[in-house]
């Protein structure tokens, strides 16, 4: 990525100011998890005609650090409405590619536009349409687990829960429906491998804190491609041996970039591209692949676009008959929004560049579809899970971006966020009113639009 000399200069200055500050991660520290109650309720197996593991019990294997506590389960709402219609996997487009910017509102995209000083790749798509992101928690802004679960399953749920309904039931995810339809599947993220957003598609776990259970659920789900970054120190013990377990499960495990040419397309692929919590140029945060704009020349981590290219190659390389489902997450905008309060200049300087990283991945995907498939059978969706930080700036120059403010940092906001799409179903984009509607778009169950009720 080419940055203007002024932005590069300010980035360096901001990095110099960004000495680790006590309390940065503590801002995310939340109360200890309550001892969970094992879910004794039946799964939605019979109702949804898809075989699912029941939601896993939730020992707090990371001590409640980093992650929100589970909400006490209220009276279960009716949980199965529209279930049969919603889970018909035969309606899913042949290929589905979802790119999600964590914490991205419309202003984030505008920052990328200003920095590029040209239309973005995403501007060639239908949209944007703005939609709501509320979870089942009354009066509380959604977290990334509930929001990703809503788009993965079409069900509203409580903050912290993954792949489960508000009643704690396992409900089918778009990835599982794709597998049921014979498609290959992939998950890509530039934060740690078991982050809530991709994992909402892979498993059914009552709390995002249950990292061991989440990694086991993901291996059980067996996506054909699972690529991501470092395991943070606080999770290392819980996830220790993930690479060995993946190897034992038949995965090809790759820990260095670029991957060896000997990768076999027919075997599942696990990419863990940074094995320790030590990216020194990313000082406020202890995990995740370093943003391209901060990388040292000898940094060998892949970019989001590079991982996306590998995933597309792997998924389409050997069997394109039934197509594939791919979910790609750019976590960096959310990370910046959470920690902007600790270093506003660094956050302001980084937001445009990390949004351009996302747009590079979008450009790569659109070019891949043009060259290898068509928008008659391939749906590309670019969306977000919620806004973060209340990111805002005045003006329309690169210098104005450096004065950006994050008045809501370190918290998510309830601002509506944008979705773009191209391909089958994108003609119904205007009917997307809530995160749960995205599930219906991804699975081709367009008859559920616009009647999906959101979380109210
Ligand atoms: Zn999020």
Boltz pocket constraint, residues with backbone or C-beta under 6 A from the ligand:
constraints:
  - pocket:
      binder: B
      contacts: [[A, 102], [A, 103], [A, 143], [A, 144], [A, 334], [A, 385], [A, 386]]
      max_distance: 6.0
